Amino acid sequence: MKVLEIQGGHKLSGTIRISGAKNSSVALIPAAILAEDDVTICNVPEITDTDALSEILEFLGADVRRASESIVINPKSIKNKEIPAEISKKLRASYYFMGSLLGKYKHVEMYFPGGCSIGARPINFHLKGFEALGATVKIEGDKYIVDAKELKGANIYLDFASVGATINIMLAAVKAKGTTVIDNAAKEPEIVNVATFLNNMGARISGAGTSTIKIIGVEKLNGCFHEVIPDRIEAGTYTIIGALIGNYLKIDNIIPEHIEALTSKLIEMGVELEIGDDYLIVNKPDKYKAVNVKTLVFPGFPTDLQQPFMVLSTRCSGKSVVEETIYENRFMHIPYLQKMGADIEVNGTKAIIKGPTELRGTEVEATDLRAGASMVAAALIAKGTTVIHNIEHILRGYENIVEKLSDVGAKLEVKEI
């Protein structure tokens, strides 16, 4: 078993370059199925989630070639067959194969996807969207069978602005007959990135990034070249780490507008930021002012940054309140922060953090991907050494995290125990 051992208290200086967005890449790779020719996607992070999706493509018969930061997918030899549980359950984003296989072949059989245990996260919005397009959904235990004689455009209203459902419906609708309109669509930048990819292949999608997306069905999608946007959650995570222990730490290759909800809170907190066109420089301040945050869908404060941000709140003078409105199980990191010395009280969906407190190194667990990021952030400022277990969660979403942090002065290594 692998653990991550981190020695706390080392200032971080230099440059961290942000990789391509995990949450774009995990949708773009399944979407390549819809093309008739080679698809080249560059700036793809080398993380276990993208490896798992490539494995599913290869299982279906696609030719997948991986080079540094890019992936070339030839879908011509794909055979549409049941995707078994042992590969579909490696990550939740495997559900994008539902939309892409349904869109191309009008039939998909796969087992319920896996991923982090941060809440119920049902896929009923996805399935309702498929049904609105004319598909029938049959559930046999953990297995989903989605079938359609024909897919026809429809008006679809999402009860919740779900990123996954918005993308999955787009994938299913691009080759449907007629026009599909998704109302109350999610607005995240990753959705714009996926829509641009599909349009590059010949789709006719407009309105991505707004609450109404219009898709006019086409008969054929061609191969294309596409670039993944920078990962705003990775950028936000390292910015938070810089606010904790940075000394002119540069976060490079970012889109600043994508993390404004975070940077505005950091400025309110008293953190020193210099924001450029595609970078920011962050410094640890002498004092932090307590602030309150509430997670919301984009452009609000991201739920994926809530857990690392809570570590920063332990440094603030006074009482901070962090409210989680997206996922019900996203406070699983709190017992480990408390074990390290944090003063945190949970009241329903709110965590009340009293500070400043000093954190001490100890043994902790990464209960999910972003909880793992919070453990890394906490370990970097803790006195002594912290050992993080279950690091496979962290490696799912942060490319070369050990190398990136080591290069700017952190003392950490992966060890076998």
C-alpha positions in Angstrom: 0.0 0.0 0.0 1.2 3.5 -0.9 1.2 6.5 1.5 2.2 10.1 1.0 4.6 11.4 3.7 4.8 15.2 4.1 7.2 17.2 6.2 5.5 20.4 7.2 6.7 24.0 7.5 8.7 24.5 4.3 8.0 27.7 2.4 7.1 27.3 -1.3 8.7 29.5 -4.0 8.9 29.1 -7.7 6.3 28.2 -10.4 3.6 25.5 -10.5 2.2 24.9 -14.0 -1.4 23.9 -14.1 -2.4 20.8 -16.1 -5.4 20.3 -18.4 -8.7 20.1 -16.6 -9.7 16.7 -15.2 -13.4 17.5 -15.4 -13.1 18.3 -19.1 -10.8 15.4 -20.0 -13.1 12.8 -18.4 -15.9 13.9 -20.7 -13.9 14.5 -23.9 -12.4 11.0 -24.0 -15.8 9.2 -24.0 -17.1 11.9 -26.4 -14.5 10.9 -29.0 -16.6 7.8 -29.7 -19.0 10.0 -31.6 -16.4 10.8 -34.3 -15.9 8.9 -37.5 -12.2 9.6 -37.8 -9.1 10.2 -35.6 -9.5 12.6 -32.6 -6.5 14.3 -31.1 -7.0 15.8 -27.6 -4.0 17.7 -26.2 -3.3 19.0 -22.7 -4.8 15.8 -21.2 -3.5 15.3 -17.6 -1.8 12.0 -16.9 -4.0 10.9 -14.0 -5.6 7.6 -13.1 -9.1 8.8 -14.2 -7.9 9.4 -17.8 -6.1 6.0 -17.7 -9.3 4.3 -16.7 -11.3 5.9 -19.5 -8.7 4.9 -22.0 -9.0 1.4 -20.7 -12.7 1.4 -21.4 -12.1 2.8 -24.9 -9.6 0.0 -25.6 -12.0 -2.6 -24.2 -14.6 -1.4 -26.8 -12.0 -1.8 -29.5 -10.8 1.8 -30.1 -7.2 2.5 -31.0 -5.8 4.7 -28.3 -2.3 6.2 -28.5 -1.0 8.3 -25.6 1.9 10.7 -26.0 3.1 13.4 -23.6 0.0 15.5 -22.7 -2.0 14.3 -25.6 -4.2 11.4 -26.6 -5.1 10.2 -30.1 -8.3 8.1 -30.4 -9.4 6.2 -33.5 -13.0 5.0 -32.9 -13.4 3.2 -36.3 -13.0 -0.3 -34.9 -15.3 0.1 -31.8 -17.8 -2.7 -31.1 -20.6 -1.6 -28.9 -20.8 -4.1 -26.1 -21.6 -4.3 -22.4 -19.1 -2.3 -20.2 -18.4 -4.6 -17.2 -18.5 -3.4 -13.6 -14.8 -4.0 -13.0 -13.8 -1.1 -15.3 -16.9 1.1 -15.2 -16.7 1.4 -11.4 -13.2 2.7 -11.4 -14.5 6.3 -11.7 -17.8 8.1 -11.8 -17.1 9.8 -15.1 -17.5 6.5 -16.9 -21.2 7.5 -17.1 -20.3 9.7 -20.1 -20.1 6.5 -22.1 -23.8 6.3 -21.7 -24.4 9.5 -23.6 -21.8 8.9 -26.3 -22.7 5.3 -27.0 -26.4 6.1 -27.0 -25.8 9.0 -29.3 -23.8 6.9 -31.8 -25.3 3.5 -31.6 -28.7 4.1 -29.9 -27.9 1.4 -27.4 -25.7 1.1 -24.3 -25.2 -1.5 -21.5 -23.0 -0.7 -18.6 -22.8 -0.9 -14.8 -23.4 2.0 -12.5 -20.2 4.1 -12.3 -18.0 4.5 -9.3 -15.9 7.4 -7.9 -15.6 9.3 -4.6 -18.2 8.7 -1.9 -19.1 12.3 -1.3 -22.9 11.9 -1.5 -25.7 10.1 -3.3 -25.2 11.8 -6.7 -28.0 10.0 -8.5 -27.9 9.9 -12.3 -31.7 10.3 -12.6 -31.3 13.7 -14.4 -29.2 11.9 -17.0 -31.7 9.1 -17.5 -34.7 11.5 -17.7 -32.8 13.4 -20.4 -32.2 10.2 -22.4 -35.9 9.3 -22.0 -37.0 12.7 -23.2 -34.9 12.1 -26.4 -36.8 8.8 -27.0 -34.8 6.2 -25.2 -36.0 3.6 -22.8 -34.1 2.8 -19.6 -34.0 -0.6 -17.9 -32.2 -1.1 -14.6 -31.2 -4.7 -13.6 -29.4 -4.4 -10.3 -26.4 -2.2 -10.9 -26.7 -2.6 -14.7 -28.2 0.1 -16.9 -29.6 -0.8 -20.4 -30.5 2.3 -22.4 -32.0 1.7 -25.8 -33.7 3.8 -28.6 -35.0 3.0 -32.0 -34.5 6.7 -32.8 -33.4 9.7 -30.9 -35.4 12.9 -31.4 -34.8 16.4 -30.2 -36.7 17.6 -27.2 -37.0 20.4 -24.7 -35.4 19.2 -21.4 -35.5 21.1 -18.1 -33.0 20.0 -15.5 -34.3 20.3 -11.9 -30.7 20.8 -10.8 -28.0 22.4 -12.9 -26.0 19.2 -13.1 -22.7 19.3 -14.9 -22.8 15.5 -15.6 -26.3 15.5 -16.8 -25.8 18.6 -19.1 -22.8 17.0 -20.8 -24.4 13.5 -21.1 -27.5 14.9 -22.7 -25.4 17.0 -25.1 -23.5 13.8 -26.1 -26.8 11.9 -26.7 -28.4 14.8 -28.6 -25.7 15.8 -31.1 -26.9 13.2 -33.6 -30.6 13.1 -32.7 -33.1 14.2 -35.2 -34.3 17.8 -34.8 -33.5 20.3 -32.1 -32.8 19.7 -28.4 -33.0 22.6 -25.8 -31.5 22.1 -22.3 -32.9 24.6 -19.8 -31.3 25.2 -16.4 -28.2 23.8 -17.9 -25.0 23.9 -15.9 -22.6 26.8 -16.9 -19.2 25.4 -15.9 -16.2 26.1 -18.1 -15.8 22.4 -18.7 -19.2 22.3 -20.4 -18.1 25.1 -22.8 -14.9 23.1 -23.5 -16.9 19.9 -24.3 -19.3 21.8 -26.5 -16.4 23.4 -28.4 -14.9 20.0 -29.0 -18.2 18.6 -30.4 -18.6 21.7 -32.6 -15.1 21.2 -33.9 -16.3 17.7 -35.0 -19.2 19.2 -36.8 -21.9 19.4 -34.1 -24.2 22.5 -33.9 -24.3 23.5 -30.3 -25.0 27.1 -29.1 -25.5 28.6 -25.7 -22.9 26.6 -23.8 -21.9 28.5 -20.7 -25.4 29.9 -20.3 -28.5 28.3 -18.7 -30.0 27.4 -22.1 -28.1 25.2 -24.5 -29.5 24.5 -28.0 -28.4 21.5 -30.0 -29.4 21.0 -33.6 -28.8 17.3 -34.6 -26.4 16.4 -37.3 -25.9 13.1 -39.2 -22.1 12.8 -38.9 -19.2 14.0 -36.7 -15.7 14.1 -38.0 -12.3 13.8 -36.3 -10.7 16.9 -35.0 -7.9 18.5 -32.9 -8.8 19.9 -29.5 -7.1 21.4 -26.5 -8.3 20.9 -22.9 -8.6 24.0 -20.8 -6.5 24.5 -17.7 -7.8 22.8 -14.6 -9.5 25.5 -12.4 -9.7 23.2 -9.4 -6.0 22.3 -9.5 -5.3 26.0 -10.0 -7.5 26.9 -7.0 -5.9 24.1 -4.8 -2.4 25.3 -5.4 -3.5 29.0 -4.9 -4.9 28.0 -1.5 -1.6 26.2 -0.7 0.2 29.4 -1.8 -2.0 31.4 0.5 -1.0 29.0 3.4 2.7 28.8 2.8 3.7 30.6 -0.4 6.6 33.0 -0.9 6.0 34.5 -4.3 4.5 31.3 -5.5 3.5 31.6 -9.2 0.5 29.5 -10.4 1.0 29.5 -14.2 -1.2 28.5 -17.2 -4.6 29.4 -15.6 -7.7 31.3 -16.7 -8.2 33.8 -13.9 -11.9 34.3 -14.6 -12.5 30.6 -13.8 -11.4 31.0 -10.2 -12.7 34.5 -9.4 -15.0 33.1 -6.7 -11.9 31.9 -4.9 -9.6 34.8 -5.5 -12.2 37.3 -4.4 -12.5 35.4 -1.0 -8.7 35.3 -0.7 -8.5 39.1 -1.2 -11.2 39.6 1.4 -9.2 37.4 3.7 -6.1 39.5 3.3 -4.1 37.3 1.0 -1.6 39.1 -1.3 -2.4 38.2 -5.0 -0.9 39.5 -8.2 -3.2 38.4 -11.1 -2.0 38.4 -14.7 -3.5 37.3 -18.0 -2.7 33.6 -17.5 -1.0 33.4 -14.1 -1.2 34.6 -10.5 1.4 35.1 -7.8 0.4 34.4 -4.2 2.1 35.2 -0.9 1.3 34.0 2.6 0.1 37.1 4.6 1.0 37.9 8.2 -2.6 37.7 9.3 -5.8 36.2 7.9 -9.3 37.7 8.3 -12.1 35.2 8.9 -14.5 34.9 6.0 -17.6 32.8 5.2 -18.1 30.7 2.1 -21.1 28.9 0.6 -20.6 26.4 -2.2 -22.7 27.0 -5.3 -22.8 25.9 -8.9 -20.6 27.9 -11.2 -19.9 30.8 -11.1 -20.3 30.5 -7.3 -17.7 29.1 -4.9 -16.8 25.5 -6.1 -17.6 22.6 -3.9 -14.4 21.0 -5.1 -12.4 23.8 -3.3 -14.4 23.7 -0.1 -12.2 21.1 1.6 -8.8 22.7 0.9 -10.3 26.2 1.7 -11.3 24.9 5.2 -7.6 24.3 5.9 -7.0 28.0 5.2 -9.8 28.9 7.5 -8.0 27.3 10.4 -5.4 30.1 10.0 -7.9 32.9 10.3 -8.5 35.0 13.4 -12.0 34.6 14.6 -14.9 32.4 13.4 -15.3 31.2 9.8 -18.3 29.4 8.4 -18.1 27.1 5.5 -21.5 25.9 4.1 -21.8 23.0 1.7 -24.9 23.0 -0.5 -23.9 20.6 -3.3 -22.9 17.2 -1.7 -24.1 15.9 1.7 -20.9 13.9 2.5 -18.3 16.5 1.8 -17.2 17.0 5.4 -15.4 13.6 5.7 -12.1 15.4 6.0 -13.1 17.2 9.2 -12.3 14.4 11.7 -8.8 14.3 10.3 -8.3 18.1 10.5 -9.6 17.9 14.1 -7.1 15.1 14.8 -4.4 17.5 13.5 -5.6 20.2 16.0 -8.2 22.2 14.1 -11.2 23.6 16.1 -14.1 22.7 13.9 -17.8 22.2 14.8 -20.3 20.8 12.3 -23.9 22.0 12.4 -25.8 20.3 9.6 -24.5 21.6 6.3 -22.3 24.2 8.0 -18.8 23.9 9.5 -17.8 26.5 12.0 -14.0 27.0 12.2 -12.4 28.9 15.1 -8.9 30.1 14.6 -6.1 30.6 14.4 -5.0 27.1 15.4 -1.7 25.3 14.9 -1.9 21.9 13.1 0.3 19.0 14.0 1.5 16.2 11.8 -0.1 12.8 12.3 -1.6 9.9 10.3 -4.7 10.8 8.2 -6.7 9.5 5.3 -7.7 10.8 2.0 -11.4 9.9 2.0 -12.0 11.3 -1.4 -10.2 13.3 -4.1 -10.7 16.8 -2.7 -10.5 15.7 0.9 -7.1 14.3 -0.1 -6.1 17.7 -1.4 -7.1 19.2 1.9 -4.9 16.7 3.8 -2.0 17.7 1.6 -2.6 21.4 2.3 -2.9 20.7 6.0 0.3 18.6 6.0 2.3 21.3 4.3 1.7 23.8 7.2 1.6 21.3 10.1 4.4 20.9 12.6 6.2 17.7 12.0 5.4 14.9 9.6 2.0 13.8 8.3 1.3 10.4 6.6 -1.7 10.3 4.3 -3.3 7.0 3.5 -5.6 6.1 0.5 -3.6 8.4 -1.8 -5.1 6.7 -4.9 -7.9 9.3 -4.4 -5.4 12.1 -4.8 -3.7 10.6 -7.8 -7.1 10.4 -9.6 -7.2 14.1 -10.0 -3.8 15.8 -9.5 -1.2 15.2 -12.2 2.4 14.9 -10.8 1.4 16.4 -7.5 4.5 15.2 -5.7 6.8 16.5 -8.4 5.1 19.8 -8.7 5.2 20.5 -5.0 8.8 19.2 -4.6 9.9 21.5 -7.4 8.8 24.6 -5.3 10.3 23.5 -2.0 7.9 21.0 -0.4 9.3 17.9 1.3 7.1 15.0 0.4 7.4 11.5 -1.0 5.3 8.5 -1.8 6.3 5.4 0.3 5.3 1.8 0.2 4.2 0.3 3.6 
